[in-house]
């Protein structure tokens, strides 16, 4: 089982450090985060699903400025930056 709050923080740190503009870029940068690297590769499906759910939550509560765009092919993500609340979360 994944530590949800650690994943939450890892995503925020990744957006803050690398400023990805898409979901693909986020996953690329996130794969180098120590929290993600410490996970067992056999748990990949759970990791991806939980990351997407966490990302949706971060967008919904306004910690990341961006949007989830639902398309026929699936959901695409577009990011701008961390919000002020996102920065505040990381500093606490």
N, C-alpha and C positions, 0 to 999 in steps of 0.2 A: 504494500500500500504506500502511496506517495504522501509526503508531507505537503499538504495543500499550501500552507503559508510559506514554506520554503520555495515552492514552485512560483507562487505569487511574486515573491521577492526576486527570484531569479529572472522572471520575465521583465519586471520593472528595471532591474539592473542592466539587463541586456538592451532594452530600449534606450535607457539613459546613456549607456556607454557607446553603443554602435549606431543608434538612430536608424533602425531599419524602416523601410517605407512599405514593405509588403509582408504578408505571412511567410512566404518562402524565405525572404531575407531573415526574418525573425528566427525561424527554425534553424537556418544555417548558422547564425551567430549564437543562438541558444545552445547548439550542440557542443560548443566549446566551454560552456559555463561549468564550473566544478560540480554544482548540484546535479546537473544532467549527466556529466561524465561518471558520476558515482553510481548511476543506476545500472541495473542488469539489462543487457540488450534484449533479453527474452521478454521483458516487460514493455517492449516498444509500443504495442497497441494501446495499452493503458496510459502510457506516458503521452502519446499523441492526443488521445481523447481527452485526458485531463488537462493538458496544455491548452487545447482549443476551448474547453469549457472555462478555464481560468481566464483566458484571453477575452472571451466574451464578457465575463464579469468585470474585468479591468476596464473595458470600453464602456460598459453600462454604468459603472459607478464614477466614470470620468477621471480615472487615474492615468489613462492614456488617451491622448487626443487622436482620434482616428475613427474608422468605421468598418463594420462588417457588411459586405455587400453580397446578398444572396443572389446567386445566378442559377441557371439550369445545371451547370457543371458542379455546383457546390458553392460554398461560401468563400469569398475572397476578402482579404484584409488589406486595408490601406491605413498607414500610420503617419502622423505628423511628428509628434513629440510627446514627452511626458507632460502632464498638466502640473500646475502648481501643487495640487493635492498629491500627485504622484511623487514629486520631489520631496514633499513633506513626509510622505510615508517612508521613503528611503532614509531620511535623516533622523527618524525616530527609532 
